[in-house]
Amino acid sequence: MIKDANLKFPNRRQKMKSVEGIVIHHPLAYWTIQRLHEYFISIGWNGTAYSYYVQQDATVYYGRSAKGTEYVGAHTKGENHRYIGICAEGNFHQDVNGVPAKRISDDQYRKLVSITAAKCREHNLTHKDVFGHYEIPGQSTSCPGKLFSMDKFRMDVRKELMKGDDDLNLSNYQWSVLENQVEGLLEDGVISDQDWLRKIKDRTITASEMIWLNSVVLQRLR
């Protein structure tokens, strides 16, 4: 559950047209969402830079975004119109300006995985669409820090996305046949969403997604 911190923004927020990925951050500080929001306003920004904020106590708050709406943030230079930003309270890199560095707690980490997976589902993304701030080209940062493994985090998000679904245990040949079939459906205009093909190529499509896709195809071929 995402809580509303009732943040007041100095200026009107701009709605995002689409979400192409998720960027993970840390603020190099141990601040509540309210303190973080006040800090950004004090330096002339339109409130908190991040779309969502996971506090140390594992509470998730809306940041720049709101229930039912993603707003453009200010967390990843030049890419805010494409990506939402999820920030975990803390410093996961090294001691800086008197702020000690330490690894994220298990509870906070699990909640970060959960909200990230939920946003992946909502925006039809996979774990491969999740990045650390430092992984975005053109960014001069180590965020979310050397004490936070993005490779492990992506795998944990993938596991979360797979919960409740059976893995498709297909042979390489079966995956190839499935890929060719979906390519044909796209070419014939039976389906139009290229994400189906991407998920099959990445082998991240789940059994329940395949059932849903089959039902859509059958309905459109009638």
N, C-alpha and C positions, 0 to 999 in steps of 0.2 A: 504494500500500500504506500502510495506517495502522499505526503502531507503538504498542505498549503501553509506556507509561513507568512502569508498576507503581506508580501513584499510590495512596496510602493515604488514605481519606476518614474524617474523625472521626466522621461520622454516616452512617446508612443513606441511600442515594440513592432518590429516588422515580421510578418508571418513568413515561414519558410515555404517554398513551393514544393520541395521534395527533400527527402533525407537519403543520402547516398552512403552514409557511414557514421560511425560513432568514434569519438576521440576520448581517451581516458586521461585524466589529469590528477595532479595533487597541487594544493595551494601553497606548499611550504609554510604552513601555519596550522595551528590548532584552534580554529575559530568556528563558532556556530554559523549557520546560514545567515542569521541576522547581522552578526559582526562582519562577515565577509561582504555582504551587500552594502553595509555602511561604508566599508573601506573603499569599495569601487566607486561609490558616489562621491566620497571625499576627494578622489583624484580626478573627478570630472567625467567618469564613465556613467553609462545608463544603468547603474546597478550591477548586480553580480554578472560575471562574464559567462557562467556555466549554465547549461540547460537544466541539469539536475545535480543535487549535492547529497552525498552520503556521509553523514556525520560519524564520529567515532563510536557513538552508541548504536550504530547501525540503523538509524532513522534516515529515511530518504525524503528529501524535500524537493518541491519544484523550485527551480532557480529562474532562469530567463523564460523557460517554457511554462505552460499552464495546462490544466486538465483539458484534453482534447485538442490542444494546439501547440505546435512547435514554433517557437520564435527564434529568429536569428540571434545567435550569441556573439561573444567577443573573446573566444577562447583559443582560436587557431588562426593566425594571421593569413588572410587571403582565402580562407576555406570555410568561413562561418556560414555561408549560404548553402553549403553542401552537407556539412556535418553537425550533428548535435554533440555537445560536450558533457561528459559525466565526470564529476570531480569527487574524489574521496578525501575527506579532511585528513590532514597530516603532512608529514615530511618523510618521504620514502627514498631520499637520496643521501645527503650527508648533513652534518651539523652546519647551520648557517645563521649568522646574526643572532646567536643565542637560541635558535630553535633546534632542538635535538631531533636527530633522524632515528626512526625506528620502523620496523616492519608493520604492515597493516595487520590488525587483529583478525582472528578467524571469523568472528561475527560480522565485522565490517566488510571483510572480503566476500563472504557468502552473499551479503546483501548487494554488494557491487556487481557480483556475477549475476544475481537474480534480476536486478533492474536492467542490466545490459542485455541479457537474454530476452527480457520482456520487450524492450525497445527493438531488438532485432526482429522478433515476431511481428510486432506492430508495423514495422516498415519493410517487411519482407527482405531482411538482410541475413547474412550468415556470419559465423565467427570470423571469417576472412575479411569482413567489412569493419572489424574493430581494430583500432590502432592506438598506440601510445602517441602522445603529443610529439615526441622526438622522431617518430617514424614518418611523419608527414613532411614531404619535401619542402625545403625553404625555411624550416623552423630551427632557430638557434636555442635549443633547450635539451635538458636531459629528462624532462618530465615524462612519465610519473616517477622517475628515479631509478637508481641502480638496485635498490632493494625490492623492486617490484618487477616481476618477470612477465612481460607481455605474452611470451610464447605459452607459458603455463596458463595465464589468464584466458587466452583465446581457447585453449583446449577445455578449460573448465566451463566457459560459455557454451562451447559446442556440446558438452555433456548435458548442460542444463537444457539446451534446445532439444536434445534427444529424449529427454525424460517423457515417459508416457507414450513413446513411439518405439516401434521395433526397427532396428537397423535393417536396411535392405542388404541381405547377404547374397549378392550377385557375383557371378564370375566376370572376369574382364570382358569376355565375349558378350555376356548379357548386358553389361553396362554399355558396350559399344552399340548393340542393337537398340537399346532404349534411347541412346543419344540420337541415333539416326532417325528413329521414329518421331521423336519430338522435333527434330530439325524439319522433318517433312510436314508435321502439323503446323509449324510456324510458317513455312513457305506457302502452304495451302490456305493460310489465314484462319485455320480452325481455332488456334490460340494465338495471342499476340504478345504475351508477356515473356520477354527474353530471360527473365529470372529462372524460369523452369529449366531452360537449357543450361544455364550457369550452375544451378544446383546439381543437376545430373553430372555435368562435367567435373564439379568439385566433389561429387559423391556425398553430398550432404543432405539430399532429399530423403525424407522419412517415409515410412510405410503409410502413415495417415495422409501425408501430402499426396502420395501416389494415388490413393483411393479417391481423394477429392479431385485430382486432375483427371482421373478416368471418368468420374461422374460428369465433369464439365464437358469432356470430349464427347461422350456418348449423347449428352443432351444437345450439343451443337450439331451433331451428325444426323440427328433424327429428321 
